[in-house]
Each structure stands twice: as structure tokens, then as C-alpha cells.
């Protein structure tokens, strides 16, 4: 089997090989560069390319080890060098495995950025040397999807059905935007509808959806398969149950179950959350829950109760209460997902327990649904100020997801407050996937308060991260015309003009 990478991108080929559990060698070449990736039952074992920078010798030298310990070192294979390092006890097998994993990951990263070239797959080809690089291939596919907009063009039909995957793994490091978009897919959904509820620019949403499809978190209706076989490793586990299953000996009397009113369910959830005394109770997990359980609990709550699901309640007291609640959920997830933060938090819980006290989750308690019903415009401004205070503090502590949730609520409650829009944009800029949204928020802040030099410096910093040096310089020059003593603007301008 063979073809062009322009028709079947390498990311799709690898995803398909992994999904179908294929074995063999995937060879790719573009001009003078040639590479091969070996698979066994869908697992990526090893990858190599004829680029000098990606040879094992370079990775060995970075660690201060000799790379010329084999005859004809330039023409010797990486396996020869690896065997020599082990035989001379310059490396342990464990250390060598780590180096190989780094090398293979770099090879795959480079190849995944190719937009053209040829490919071929040889099912009978096998590695002659036993090696298993333990490469996190799905994470590499996800990272590759974040680095190029070309992938977004692979999804063209707005009526194509996108569905949640069956038995999808949860060991990937998703960004806040990816996690949110994934939570929008509760069942089969038209691509066009998913784009509309994402709240992202179309090209950005398409890129994220495509990445989630590549790693098996989502399924698309019309995958452009390159390989003839459709056998999957987990085919047995995905079979539909038989329609002719034997009836139980005493079948229960059937009765109609009426669906619950979504607002009643929402109010019940908010009342229950208001009684939570710590982050574990907020997420509904035991204190001994592992990282996967915490992540799954967060995604489950996001799928059911994210404020964007209840857009028909926008600007109502109940929706404002939900926004505050979800900021609390995000804060709990972010705190418990970080090993060090969780350890410190657990110590505080233990100390508070010994003193007969509880740890406050948030500075402002959640109002009940009845209390929220009487909220006024004055309350909205006070709540916006409180959310801004919490978001700014979270941003300073590096808790970007919590900051985004709180500052988003503040910006929605008081859209004409430039400070809220500016800090919301600054928080969004922390994630590569939401930097375009960050630009819109920062531009809104500048438009609301054009005389504020600090907002222009924030916008300039974003432009620098995006690689728009000319725009960054223009904003910095405007900032200095407003505040000639702005040290941050002066330093950033000097750095950009020096080409740094």
C-alpha cells in the first residue's frame, strides 16, 4: 500500500494503524529525507530518519557520552552505537530506553509536520533488533494537531456526524479548550452544530475537533481510510448486544419514565454543590481518588453542567449562579490535578480536621437558587468584581484554567469594564489554542480605555507570542506615547528591535 501524504497525512495514517492494530513498517520520504516507523499490533516501536540531527549519536553527546566508540561511527547504525554503550557499561538499559524514547519522539514530531511527500506500508516488514521505544504516540498526534492549521481542512462537511468514542482513554493531557469542546459532544452531533456551540473561530474549532478524532477521543462519520482492513483491536468490545437476548424469567412491568426538567436538575445540583466543604466534595470524588478519577469527574460535570449548555438561561440569576459554580469546579480540578498543590491541600484538610474546622473553598459562598432569583444589577456588579478578584489571584498563582473561568464570568457580567476584558484576554493567552480569542478580548479592553498603556502592553505581549513583531512594536510605541516611563513596554520594545 502506498500513496501521497497530501491525500493521507501522516497523522491520519498513524492514527489508523493504531486503531486497527496493524503491524509493519510505514516508510515516508520527501526529497532527500527518508524515514521509517515500525509498528507491532498498533503500537509504535521505533522510528528513524536519515537526518544527522536525529541520529542517536547526537542524543548521546548531549549527555556527555562518547559517540565514536564504534568503528566507522558516521556510517554505523544507531543499534550498533546502543549495543556498544551497553557493553561498555556507559549506559544502563533503562537510561538507553529513555534516550531512544526521546529520539523516536523527535523523529515522529518532525515527520508529522510534513504536508507533502510519499508513503508506503509494508505489512511483512519487521525490526531485526528487539526494541520498544515507549513513545506516547497519541499525545504526539495531539501536539501535532495544535501546531498547524492545515489539518482543519480535513473536515469539510458541516453535516458529518461527530460522536463520542467508545472506551476512549483518558491519559492524554488536554488543554482547557480541548476539554471543553470534548464535553460538548454527549452523543452523535452534526459538525456544524458542534462548531456553533464551541464559541471558537471556525478554523480553531475544526483543528481541535480533528485532533480529538486523531487520538480516538471523538469518532467521525466519514474517515478517509487508507488501509483496506477494517479490523480493530477492540472490535469484540464494541459489538452491539444481540437483539434476541433471552427474556428474564419474570419481566418487570414496563412503565413510562418522564424526563426530568433540566432546570430542576440544575437547581438540585447547585444546592448540592453549595453544601460542599472541600474540593473533593465539589467534584464528588473520595479523598483517595486517583488522577484519572478526578479528571473523569471534572469532564462528567463539564458535559452536564457547563454554563454554555444552558445558553437559553443567559443573563438570568440562575445562569450567573451556575457560572460561579463552574468556576469553583474548575478551581477544584486544577488544584487536585497538580501533585504538589494537592499534597499541600491534603495537609491543610488534615490540619483543619484536627482543629475541628473546615477549609473555605471560595471567598464568596454560592447563593441558593431562591436567593439568586432576587439578584439585581447591583448584585451583578458586585459579583463581577468578586469573580475578577478571584480570577486575578488565580492568574497570579498560575492557575490559568480557574482564572479563565472566573474572569470569563466577570467579563460577561460587566462587558464594558475594560479591566475585566483585559485580564480575561491575558488569561486566555496562556493557552496557545485560545490566543485568537485573547486578541479579541485585549482589543476590546483597548477600545474601551484607549488611554491605558498597560492594556496595550498586554496586547503587544500577545502579538510577540504569535510572531507578529510589527504589530507588537506598534502597540508598544503607542503605550510609551501614553506612559513614557512604562518599564515593561520599554524593555519589550528594545528586545523586539534587537531581534530577540
N, C-alpha and C positions, 0 to 999 in steps of 0.2 A: 504494500500500500504506500502511496506517495502522493504529493500534491504541493501546492503553494501556500506559504504562510499568510499571504494576503487573503486567501479563501478560508483557511482554517488556522487562526492564530495559535501560537504555541500554547498559550494558556488554556485554550479550549481542548487541544489535543491531550495535554497532561491531565486536565480535569476528566476527560472521557476515559482515558486509560485507567485512572484511579478509580472512577466509578464502576467500570466494567471488570476491574480486577485482571487486566491484561499483563502478559509478560513479554519481554523482548527489548529491542534497542530502538530508540527514537533518534534518528540522525537528522541534523539540521545543518544547512550551510548557506552562507551569504557571502558572495565574492570569495575572498581567500580564507575566510574564517569557517572552520568546521568544528562541529561538536556532536557528542553523542550522550544520550541519557538512557540508563539501564533501569528496567522495571522488573519486579517479580511479584506476581499476583496483585498488581496495582500499587505496590509500594516502590517508591523511588529509592534505588540502591546506591547509584553512583552517577556522576556526570563529569565530563572532561571536555576541554576545548583546546585548540592549538594556539591559544593566546599566551604569550610568555608571562603576562601579569597574573594569569590564573593557574600557573603551574605550582605544584606542591613546594618546589624549592623556594619560591618567594615567601610562602607562609612559614616555612621553617626558618628562613633567615630573619624574619620579623621577631622570632623568639630567641634570637642569638645563637642558633644551632648551625653547624656546618651543612652546606648543601652540596659540597663537592666530594662526598665520601664514596661515591660510586664511579667506576670507570666511564669515561665519556659522559660526564654529567649532563651536558646540554642535550644529548640525544637519548639518554636513559629515561625509562618510563617513571611515572610517579610511584608506581608499585615497587620498582627496584629501589628507589630512594627510601620509601617507607620501610621496606624489609631491612635495609642497611641500618637505619636509625634504631629499629627494634633490636637487631642482632648485636649492635654495639652498645646497647643499653643507654642510648642517648634520650630515648623516649619510652614511656610505658605505653602499652596498648591503649589504655584509657585516654592518655593525652593525645596519642595519634588519632584516635577516633574523633576527638574534639576538633583537631586541626582539619581532618578530612570533611567533617560536617560543615565547618566554616568555608572551606574551599568550594565544596559542591554547592552550597547555598549561593555563593557569589557567582559561580558559573551560571546557575539557573536564573539568578536575578538579571544578569546581563542578557541572556537569551530571551527572557520574557519581554524585554523592551524592543525586540526586533519587530518591525512592521512588515518586513518582506524577507524573501528567501525561499529555499526549497526544504521539504521534509520527506522522510521515508521511514517506515516502521517495519522492522524485521522481527517477526514473532519467534523465530527459532534462535535468534542471537542471544547468547548468554555471556556473563562475565566469566573469564577463566580464573580470576583471582577472587576468593571469597571476601567480600567487603559489603558493609551495610552502613551508610553514612548517617542514618537517623536524621533526615532533613525534614523540617516542618513544612512540607510542600504546600499544604492548604494556606498556611499563613503567608508563604511567599506569593501564592497566587493572589491573595487578598491585597498584599502590599503592591504588587504589580498593577492591579486594577486601580489603585489610588494614584498612580504616577502618570497615567496617560488618559487623555480624553478620547483617544481613538476607539477604545472599547465600547463607548456609549453608542456608536453607530451600529453595533451588532444587534441592537433591539430596535426594530423599525415599525412593527405592527402594534398600534395602540390597543387593538382588540385581543392581542395574545394574552392567554391566561397565565398568571403567575401564582404559584401555590406554595404553601409552606412544605418543607421537605419532611419526609418520614424518617424518624430515627436520626435526625441531624445531630452531629457532635456539638459540644458546647465548650470546646477547649481553645477557641480562637479569641484573639484579643481584638474585639470590635471597638470602633470609635463610638462616641456618643451618637453621632448622626446615623451610623450604620445600625446600631442597636435600636434606635427609634424607628427607622424605616422598616426594619425587620418586624418590629412589634405591630406595624400597620397591617401585616399580612396574616389574618386569622383564618382565612380559607381561600379558595380559588378567587382571584381578583383580576379584573382586566388591567393591563399595563397602564392604560390611560387614566383609569381611576386611581391607581396607586400613585401615579405622578401627581395627580391633583391634590391628594391628601398629604404628600410628603412635605410641602411647604418649601421645597428647594427649586433652584433653577432646573429646567428640564434636563440639560446635559449632565448636571451634577447628580441628579436623582438616577438617571439612566446608568451612569458609571457605577454608582453604589449598588443598584439592583443587579447589574451584570456581575459585579464582584461577588455578591452573595450567591448568585447562581453558580459561579465558578467553583466555589468552595462547598457547594451542596447544602447551603442553608435555605435556599429557595430553589424551586423547580420551574422551568419554563415549558410551555406547551409545545413549542417547535424548536427543539435543539438541533442545530445543523451537524448531525453526527458525521464523522469522517471514517469510522470503522464499521464494518458490516455486522459484526456480532453485537447482540443486544444483551448478552448475559451479564448480570450484575452480581457482585459478591453477596449481597443481602437479598437476592431475589426471593428466597424462601420466606424471609421475614416480612416481605411486602405483599405476599399473596392475599387476595381478598378472601374473607371467610366464605365457606360454601353456603349457597342459598337454600340447600336442602338439609340443613342441620337437623338432627333428631329433636323432636319436641320434648320438653321436660315432662315427667310423669304427671305432675299436677300444675298445669299452666296457671299463672295468676290471672285474675280478671283484669282486662285492659281498661285503662281509664285515661281520659284526656288530661294532659298536664299543661296548664296555661303558662306561657312565658311570663317571666317577671317583668315588671315595669323597670326599664333601665334607670330611671331617676330614683325609684325606691331602693334599688340595689346600690346605687351610688351613695345615697344618704346613709344607708346602713354601713357601707364601707368607711365613709368619713367619720361616722360616730365611733366605729370600732378603732379607727386609727387615732382618734382623739384620746383614747384610753391607753395607748401605747406608752410605756415608761422608758423604753430604750430602743436603740436601732434594730436589735434583733426582733423585737415585737412589731416594729414598723414594717419589717419585711415578712414577718410571720414565719421565722425560722428559729430553731433552737440555738442556744449559745454555742453548741458544739458543731454546728453546721460547717461543712467544708466549703471551699471557694466555689465549686460548681453549684452547690445547693443555693448559695447566696446569689449567684449570677442568674440561675434559673428563676428564683423567686422574684428578682427585680424585673426580668423580662416578662414574667407572667403578669405582674402588676401593671407593667407598661402596656401590654396588649389589652388589658381590661379597662384601665382607668387613666390612661394618658389624657390630659386636658383636650388635645386635638381630636379625640374621639367624640367629644361632646360639643362640637362646634356650634350646634343648634342652641346651646346654652350660653354662648359667648356674651360677655359683659353682664351676666346675671350674678347675683350674690353667690349662688351655688357653684358657678364656674370659677369664681375668684377663690372660693374656699378650696376647690379641687386643685387649682394652681399652687396654692400654698402647701397643700398636702403632698403634691407630687414633688415639690422642691424638697420636702422632708424625706421622701422616699429616695430621691436621688442622693441626698446627703448621706443617708444610711448606707446605701450601696457603695458609694465612693469611700466612706470611712472603713467599711468592713472588707472591701476588696483589696485594700493595701495592707500588707502583712504588718508593717511597723505601726501604722495607725490603729489597726485592730488590736494589736498587742497592748498598746497604751490605753485604748478604750476599755479593754477587758480588765486591765489593772484598776482603772477608775471605778468600774462596776463593782469589783471585788471590795475595794476600799469603801465605797459608798454603802455596800451591803453590810459590812462590819459595823458601820456607824449608824445603820438603820435609816439610810437616806436613799434617794434615787437620783440619777443623773438627768438634768434637764436636756431634752432633745433639741429644743429650739428656744430662742429668747421669747417668741410670741406663741402662746397656745393656740391651737386650732379652735375656731369658733364652731359651735354646733350649727346644724342646718337651720334651726329656728332663729338662732342669733344672726346668722348670715343673711336671713331673709330681710332683716331690718337695716342692712348696711346702707349708708348714704354716700354721696360723693365725697364728703369729708373723710369718711372711713376709708374710701378708696385711696385717697391721697396719703393717709396715714399708713395704710397697708403697703402702698408702693414705696414709701420711704423706708419702712421696715424691711421689705424684700431687698431694696437696694443696699441697705446696711449689711444684711446677711450675705448678699452676693459679693459685695466688695471685700468683705472679710474672707470669704471662701476663696476669692481670686488671689488674695494676698498669701493665703496658705497653700496655694497650688491646687486646690480642689476645683478644677475647671468645670466639671460636669454639674456640681452643685451650684457654682457661680452662674453658669448659663441658665439653669432652671430658675434661680431666684431673680436674676437680672432680666430675664425674659418676662417674668411676671411684672416686674417694676415698669419695664418699658411699655407693656400692654396697658397697664393701669394708668400710666401718665405718659402718653406718647409725645407730648410737647415738652417734656423735661429733657433737655439736651444731655445732662449728666448721666441719666439713666441709659439713654441710647448709646452714648459714647462707651460707657463701661460694658454694656452688653456686647457691643462690637468688639471691644478688647478681649472679652472672654471668648467669643466665637472665633477670634483669630488664633486662639490656642490650638485649634484643630484644623488641619490642612483642608479637611472636607467642607468646612463651613466658612472659609475665608472670604468667599464671594458675598455671603450674607453679612459677614463682618464689615465689608466695604460699604454696603448699603446702610448699615446702622451708623457707622462713623461719618459717612457723608451726610446723613440726616442730622447728626449732632452738630456738624459744622454749619449746616444750613440754618439750624435753629439758633446757633450762637456763633456767628462768623468771626466775632472778635476774640474768641477764646483760643489762645495759641496752643494750649495743651491738647485739644481735640485734633488739631492739625498735625501735631507731633505723633499722636497715636495713629492717624491715618497714614502718615509718612512711613512709620514703622511697618505697617501692614504692606504698603507698596514695596518696601525694600524686601520683605519676605517673599512677595510674589514675583520679584525680579523686575519691577517697574521703577528703575532707578530715576528716570527723568521725572516721573510723577512725584516720587518721593522728594526729590530736590526742590521741585516747585512748591510743595506743601511746606517744606522746612523754611524756604525763603519767605513765604507768607507768614509763617509762625514768628520768625525773627523780626519781621517788619512790625508785628504786633507786640512782641516782647523781645527786645534786643538782648536781654540778659538771660534768656532761656538756655541753660547749660546743656540740657539734653538735645535740644534742636541743633545747637552749635556743634556738638560732638558728632552727631549723626551726619550732619551736612559735611563736615570735614572728612569723615570716614568714606562717604559716598564719592566725594570729589577726588579722593585719593585712590578710588577704585577698590576699596576693601569691602 
